C-alpha cells in the first residue's frame, strides 16, 4: 500500500529539486495548488491531490501555449487546473486550438491584443461552463477584461 503523501524521492523526481522552497514553487507551477510545507519545513503533497491533478491534465491539449511559463503564479496555476478540470474527454482539441489560433491571428493582423473568452465562464458566480470550442470566442483583450467572469444573458 502506498503512502497518503508523496515521499521525498517522488517529490525530487517530480520537481527536479531537493530544496523544499524550490520544490513547492515548482509544484505550484505545475498546478498542484494544495502542496504546502509542514511545521518542519518539508513539502507535503497528498497522493490523492497529485492523482486528481494528473488525471485532470489533458494530454490532448498543450496548455503551455495558453498560459505563459514566465511570471507563472498561483492564480495561473489555479486557472490551468480549472481549465483542465472543465475540459471533457469528448472535447475537440483541434477546434479549441483553432479558436486560440484565431485570437493570435487577429492580434497580429489588427495590432490589438485579443484573448480567448469563455462565453459561459469557467468559474462564474451563477453558472460554470466547459472548456469546449463552442463556448470559446476570440475577443479584444479590453472587452474580455471588462467582461471578467460574468455571464451575460439577453434581457427578455
C-alpha positions in Angstrom: 0.0 0.0 0.0 1.4 3.4 -0.9 1.6 6.3 1.5 -1.0 9.0 1.6 1.6 11.6 0.7 4.4 11.6 -1.8 7.8 10.8 -0.3 11.0 12.9 -0.7 12.3 10.8 -3.6 9.0 11.2 -5.5 9.0 15.0 -4.9 12.6 15.2 -6.2 11.7 13.2 -9.3 8.5 15.3 -9.9 10.1 18.7 -9.4 13.8 18.2 -10.2 14.7 20.0 -6.9 15.9 18.9 -3.5 15.4 22.3 -1.7 11.8 22.5 -0.2 11.2 26.1 -1.3 12.1 25.3 -4.9 10.0 22.1 -4.8 7.0 24.0 -3.5 7.3 26.7 -6.2 7.7 24.0 -8.9 4.7 22.0 -7.7 2.5 25.2 -7.7 3.8 26.0 -11.2 2.6 22.5 -12.3 -0.9 23.1 -10.9 -0.6 21.3 -7.5 -2.2 24.1 -5.6 -2.7 22.1 -2.4 1.1 21.4 -2.0 2.3 23.0 1.2 5.1 22.9 3.8 4.6 21.3 7.2 5.9 22.6 10.6 9.3 21.0 9.9 9.6 22.8 6.6 9.1 19.7 4.5 7.0 19.8 1.4 3.7 17.8 1.7 1.7 16.8 -1.4 -1.2 14.4 -0.8 -1.2 11.5 -3.2 -5.0 11.9 -3.8 -4.5 15.6 -5.0 -1.5 14.5 -7.1 -3.5 11.8 -8.8 -6.5 14.1 -9.3 -4.5 16.8 -10.9 -2.6 14.3 -13.1 -5.9 12.8 -14.2 -7.4 16.2 -15.0 -4.4 17.3 -17.0 -5.4 16.6 -20.6 -2.6 15.2 -22.8 -4.8 16.2 -25.8 -4.1 20.0 -25.4 -0.9 21.8 -24.6 -1.8 24.5 -22.0 1.7 25.9 -22.0 0.7 27.6 -25.3 -2.2 29.4 -23.5 -0.5 30.3 -20.2 3.0 31.8 -20.4 5.5 29.9 -18.3 7.3 33.1 -17.3 5.6 35.0 -14.4 3.7 31.9 -13.6 2.0 32.4 -10.3 -0.6 30.7 -8.0 -3.5 32.3 -9.8 -2.3 31.0 -13.2 -1.8 27.5 -11.6 -5.4 27.6 -10.3 -6.6 28.7 -13.8 -4.8 25.9 -15.5 -6.3 23.4 -13.1 -9.8 24.9 -13.7 -9.4 24.6 -17.4 -8.1 21.0 -17.2 -11.0 20.0 -14.9 -13.6 21.6 -17.2 -12.3 20.1 -20.4 -14.4 17.0 -21.0 -13.0 13.9 -22.7 -15.1 14.4 -25.7 -13.8 18.0 -26.3 -12.4 18.6 -29.8 -8.9 19.8 -29.1 -8.3 20.8 -32.7 -11.3 23.1 -32.7 -10.2 24.5 -29.3 -6.7 25.2 -30.8 -8.4 26.8 -33.8 -10.1 29.4 -31.6 -6.7 30.2 -29.9 -5.1 30.4 -33.4 -7.8 32.8 -34.5 -7.1 35.1 -31.5 -3.4 35.1 -32.3 -4.2 35.9 -36.0 -6.5 38.8 -35.0 -3.8 40.2 -32.7 -1.2 40.1 -35.5 -3.5 41.5 -38.2 -5.1 44.3 -36.1 -2.3 45.1 -33.7 -4.9 44.9 -30.9 -4.4 42.2 -28.3 -7.1 39.5 -28.4 -8.0 37.0 -25.8 -10.0 33.8 -25.9 -13.1 34.3 -23.8 -15.4 31.6 -22.4 -18.9 32.8 -23.1 -20.1 30.9 -20.1 -17.4 31.5 -17.6 -15.4 28.5 -16.1 -15.7 30.0 -12.6 -18.8 32.1 -12.8 -21.0 33.1 -9.8 -24.2 31.9 -11.4 -23.1 29.2 -13.8 -19.9 27.4 -14.8 -19.2 26.4 -18.4 -16.9 23.9 -20.0 -13.7 24.4 -21.9 -15.1 23.4 -25.3 -14.8 25.0 -28.7 -18.5 26.2 -28.9 -18.0 28.0 -25.5 -15.0 29.9 -26.8 -14.6 33.1 -28.8 -11.8 35.5 -29.7 -12.4 38.9 -28.2 -10.4 42.1 -27.9 -8.5 41.9 -24.6 -10.1 45.1 -23.3 -13.6 43.7 -23.8 -12.6 40.4 -22.2 -11.1 42.0 -19.1 -14.2 44.3 -18.7 -16.5 41.2 -19.0 -14.5 39.4 -16.3 -16.3 36.2 -15.3 -19.8 37.5 -15.8 -22.4 35.5 -17.7 -24.4 38.0 -19.8 -27.9 37.0 -20.8 -30.2 38.8 -23.2 -33.0 40.7 -21.3 -36.4 39.4 -22.2 
